[in-house]
Structures are given as C-alpha cells and as structure tokens.
C-alpha cells in the first residue's frame, strides 16, 4: 500500500472517530481530570458560596483520609463484602448456570427468567421487601429460623449480622447476571468433548473438573473481575437498608464518599476517597490478572 | 444525583466518584440562569416541604384573594429531598423567591450566601417583632446577629409518658430534677421488670445527648464555635447521666429502626417514657386505641438542678427569602400574611404544627389542650443548637461516639476526648475562615495558630 493511501485512510479514521473521541474526552476524561484537581483542594460548602475560599491543599485530603479510622473501617467493611460476597455470588451463579444447562431440566427459559428477574428489579423496592424479611420479630427469615429451632437474629440491628444480611441480599440480587454469562460460556464448550470423555469412562465430576472448568476459565476471569469491581462499589444496599449502621458496620467506601460529598459537602475529600477507591480496584484487578496468568 | 452502585457496568464505573461529582457541578452551572418552565410575570415561587407543602395551599389561596396582583406557585418538596434540592437550586441559580427552611439549616444557607438578610424588611413591618415570638426560636434565625428567617412553626421535644405506669411506680407527676427523675425511672424499672424499660432514648438520634448537654450548661462548642467543648465538665456530667441510663438498664440500647412499631411498644409498656416532638401528638392520638386516651400525657423536660423545665431544642421551620429573588416585595408580603396570628392558628388546625407566634397560642384549641400546654411551657425554655454549617456532621459524630460508649465499656472521659479531637478537625476550615475574615477587616492582628 502506498503511503498516501495510508495517510488518507488514517485521516478518514480520525474524522469518523472524532465525534466519539470528543464526547469521551469531554464527558469522561475532563471530569476525571477535574475530579482529580478537586481532590487536591478543600472545596467544601463554604467554597460553593464563594469559590475563592477553596484552598489548594496538595495531598492533604489523601493523608487525612488515610489517617481516619472511618476510612479504614469503611475499607474493612467493603473488603469483607467483596471477599465473602464476591465468591459466594460467583459460586451461586455457577451453580445456577450448571443446573440450567443440565439436560434433564425442563422449562429452562422460565427458570432463566426467574433467576434473572432480581437483576432487573429496582434495588430500592427489593431492599424494602428484604427489610421486612429481616425484621427481628415479625420477619419471615427469623420465623423460618425459629421453626428450625434457631433463636432470632437481629439481622439489621446487630453490627455482627448487618453485613452478612447485606451480602445475602446482594448475592440474591446479582447472581442472575453472572449466571447468564456463565451459561453462555458453558454453551461455547463443544459437546464432543463431553461425549469423548464419556466414552473414555469419565464420571460427572471428572468431566466437570477436566472439561467444564478449563473451558470456563476465560469467562471466570471476566466474571471475577467484573464482580470484584462492582462489589467494591457497594453503595445502594446499605444506603437503603441501614444507612451505614449499626455502629457503622455497613458503611462502605462508596457510602463514606457519598456522605463526605453530598451530605457534608466536602467535595475535595470525597474526590480523594473516589481516587483511592479507584487505586484499590485497579490493584485488585491487576492481582487477579496476574493470578490468572500464573495459573496458566 | 444519588450515585447508584455500579454493580455491573464494569470498568466504566470505576471513577464514578470524581466524575459524578463534577458532572453534577457542571450540569448545575450550565443550567444556570434558566428560570423554571412556564414562569409568568408576578408569579411567586414558594417551596414548602412535606405535609406543610400540601396544607399551605389553602392559606395561599386566601393570600391571592387579598393580593390579586400576585400569583403564588407552591412547590411541594419531600423532606428527604429538600436539602439536596435547595443546594442544587442555589448552585444552579434557580432558587425560589420564598421557602420554608428547617431552622437548623439556616446557617448553612447563609454560608452559601443564598439568603436575603431580613433586618430591613422586619424593621418596616411593625407586626413582625421578636417579642411576638419565643425567644429561643427567634434566636435560631439570627446568624452573627443578622436576621435571616421568620419563624413559621415550632418544634421542640418534651417528655411523652405513660401516666398509669408512672402512678403505679408511686409518682403523681414527672419530677423537675434529674436526680428525682432517675429515682422515678428506677421505681418504674422495678415495677416493670427485666425486659421492659423506663425510658426510650433511640441510640441513633443525637438529640438526647445534645439536650442533656445544653441542660447541664455546656455550650457544646466554644471560642466562637471554632472548638469542641465536649470533654469539659458540663458536658461530661450530662454524658455520664445519659450513658448511665443505658448502663444501668433503665433505657434499652436500641435504635429507632430496631423498634418495629413505636406506638404498639408504648401501648404494651415496653417503655414508659419517650422524649419526642409535637409531630407525635397527632400520631399517638391516631395510632393508640381509643381507650388509651387517658393513659398517656406529656410534660416539660426535667432539668439537672432546680431550673425547671430543663432546656430543650429550638426546632421548627422558618420562612426565608432568597437573595437572587426578583420579587422580594411580594415574597415578604406572603411571609407577613403567613405570620398573622389567625393564619398561624389556621395552619395549626390544618397541619398540627405548633404556631411560632405567642398570640396564636391563645386560641381555644391550643390553650385548652393539656398535652399541647406542656409544649407551651417548654417553648419558653428552648435554645438553638450551634448555628454553623458543620453542626449536623458534628452531631452525627457525637451520636457515633455516644453509641460506642453505650455499647462498649470505654471510660467516658477518653470517649469525649476522642470526640473533641475529631470535631476540632472538622472545624479547621471555620477557624481559618474566621481568622482570615478578622485579618481582612484589620481589626486586630491575629497570630496564625
């Protein structure tokens, strides 16, 4: 190909890309940049009144956030949620996907829709219903536990139980999405492999370990990363169900950021928290990618 | 505006924080200058919250009849969204002409420069005068000596109690000092037994420790509200009184959300006393069974010593004018109309909100209701909470530390020292601002701390 043609093609490409790039730049990178600049100032409620009051404080917001018990508490809660809720959610999705792809199951479409339904329902409505279920004295969950002879649990009022309660809700609400992705992953594994394995005398467990799991590996990586990123941003569930309580046991990093930013109007500090969360999520993603690579 | 948790959208949500914050501000600025849709000449925009927004319509119609040249458009805003909406309206320069504002929010909106100072307006309207209002309530509208709001209705907290239980414990009425009150609680606890309590003080509300602190003479903050005063002896005394009620089993260590149905629990005698506000007068009447009517009463709060009643919080809502308004003249006319004693009485009939003006309390339905009279007595002894924008956050910190003290075993001195340190950090900007202002006005050279 001649250089002229190449250059012309490149120009055409830029021409067609320009609108999208401009939009992305304006609505994406500019706000990120602005958010970063904001995180270096102490922009707060006073500064909304008269912007000249905002001071450039360098990394002080970051230092302050990292020094505060509140942040570490929030991070601890969030990590608890990610480490326990994430795998649980993926396992539930995998279980549901395997069940739904089993040859014996009838009405697959119906089940698939039913399992997916929580994903598309409004979280606020769902959270309110779950709050009834969790009610310590009149809730269904304690009623059921009582029938099994287990004493009542103060799900949302007890600092030890509030986070497990949130995890349970989140797993129920979200597993349907990963289930669909895993189902797609399962369908992409060639049927012949199973047939060949069966002919070779492999049992169900062996087939699962040697064909299904390796075949799902790339899907797993995707699902794992996406779930982790999503779970790190835990917000709406505690916002609606517990407002971060009791004893701040369900305050997530996102909820802390929201409080700093939109309740106390310390935009600078809230932006700093956002960037710290970004760094944490990035680190988590890199670790997962590295683990995957080493496993290979 | 609420950043929803991007559970699934993947990487594009990663910097949700920074991006969201700024797009919000950007949006607010780009829409600056656009008035509301369908704005007409001489249309007054009035924002009212919650139930008040509904019932005020009737009064507004009368106002329009009296003032044919003015149309009022009342916009009802739910309480839960009111604060955010007002703030974004201010940033977007689309504030209304006149609004109802919770009087604890005034300082914040003054800091924003959103409100019109009312001293000149008030001076021209003789019928609106501080002496016609409860002193503590009027005081909430003064920020650094400047008037920014006219009290519309008032809130304060008194003691709601079970008459029958108190009598069974051997007392005829609620005593006036903390010591006697504690004795009463002990007696109630003994007569009720292990799983019932003398008083319910929701651990998720900062109001109770705050009002005990004020009663004990603590300023809460000092040095021009730039430093915390929680570890000082006055507050420590109140805090000890408060926390000991839980530690001694007189109050259940539970939050509001853990009580399924407050009214049912009150009826069942799960607790015998409850510190709450006028909104519960109507609720208690409505939700308790009819034969329960003579079993409960209200009383002004006991105080630490002989000063009875003990102080309570000056709450409620004021009417404010916005600095950006182009119809301040008409807006002020509406404020004057709603401040008339007869309008205040009608508003009480419609909403159950207690009137801010003293004359209105002479109306028979207010003057003859014993439960309301407890509020009347209490209203003479109310004080505002510190009037600075940071106060709400500080009160949340106080609540968290109090909850920690109630549920833990840490000694109270060290809890309050921690609280003081946290609060001093929150107030850093305020110290800097006041310092800067002092230097700018050149009154005196203040050394930088």
Interface residues (C-beta under 8 A of the other chain):
Chain A: X27 X28 X31 X32 X34 X35 X36 X38 X39 X42 X44 X45 X46 X48 X49 X50 X53 X55 X64 X119 X123 X135 X136 X137 X138 X154 X156 X157 X170 X173 X174 X177 X226 X229 X230 X231 X233 X234 X235 X236 X237 X239 X242 X245 X246 X247 X248 X254 X257 X258 X261 X262 X263 X264 X265 X267 X270 X271 X273 X274 X275 X277 X278 X281 X282
Chain B: X1 X2 X3 X4 X5 X6 X7 X8 X9 X10 X11 X13 X14 X15 X16 X17 X18 X19 X21 X22 X23 X25 X26 X84 X87 X90 X91 X108 X111 X112 X113 X114 X204 X254 X255 X257 X258 X260 X389 X390 X392 X393 X400 X403 X404 X407 X425 X429 X432 X433
